[in-house]
Amino acid sequence: MSYAGPEFEPPRRPRRRPLTVALAALVPGALLGWVVYEGLGSATDDGRGGPESAAVRTPSATGDAKEPGPSPTEPATSAPAAPASPGALKGKVVVIDPGHNPANFRHTAEINAKVNIGTGYKECDTTGTATNSGYTEAEFTLDVAHRMRTLLEKQGATVKLTQDGDRSYGPCIDERARIGNQAEADAVVSVHADGSGSGNRGFHVILPGAVNSGAADTRPIVGASRDLGERIAGRFVRATGSTPSNYVGDGTGLVTRKDLGGLNLSTVPKVFIECGNMRDTKDAAQLTSGAWRQKAAQGISEGIVSFLRG
């Protein structure tokens, strides 16, 4: 869903020209110089908007154009797999958080219940967004999470999902954070797709800001989470050919936020990635492609591997 945050802090630096696909040829290290500004943007999730995010948004029945429907039958091997390094990540724990739950829409009372995120209260969860043709964010995130799990387990990592389509709703955002904390994860990535306006395109990675309020204290994980996010952004560009968001992040593909419970309550390195905008027909054509989803999983996984091998 696309929700405006409670406020929007404009970029602190002059707008840069959006990065181009030429970035795909750059190594992730080039992204270390990216400027991160702290803004709330229109990302969705977790309570990724403001308090009004309790509203449940349903897919529009009409749109300016119809994107192709999902192609779940495309083989998961449609993009090259990560270089095989059996055992390279032995002993490492990765938690993948597939945003939302496909059945959330059946449990509006439960997902609208407020939970404490340290800085205040947010809804347990939301339904997520969908393409104009009805392919849901929850379907997308779970598919990408499965592909990531396969890639990471091949390299020896222990991989845990916060939900695997095996719950009636949720988990709530505070529980999602606890799952990563209790697993003592070396890295946690929450996978999403945005629901902004048509014409808004590209991906962005959301980093935790420094929060010290109530049950939330992100200060110990801010640096490591930034490193994780930068590496994921760099590998995502290279694997998918996508460009950073043209509507949030000032062209950097990186946004820092302090209003997300999934980040605020984490005690281990964690980031969110919005892989594209489901409400834009061009982005939606990618998000509904099994081949592209494999590339997305590849890029995110390679960023995680790079971070864990440091």
Secondary structure, DSSP 8 states (H G I E B T S, - for coil): -----S-----SS-------GGGGGS-GGGGGG---EE--TT--STT-S-GGGGS-----S--SS------TTS-TTSS------TTTTTT-EEEEEESS-TTGGG-HHHHHSEEE-SSSEEES-----B-TT--BHHHHHHHHHHHHHHHHHTTT-EEEES--S-SSS---HHHHHHHHHHTT-SEEEEEEEE---TT---BEEEEE---EETTEE-GGGHHHHHHHHHHHHHHHHHHH---B-SSSSTTSSEEEES--HHHHT-SS-EEEEEEEETTSHHHHHHHT-HHHHHHHHHHHHHHHHHHHH-
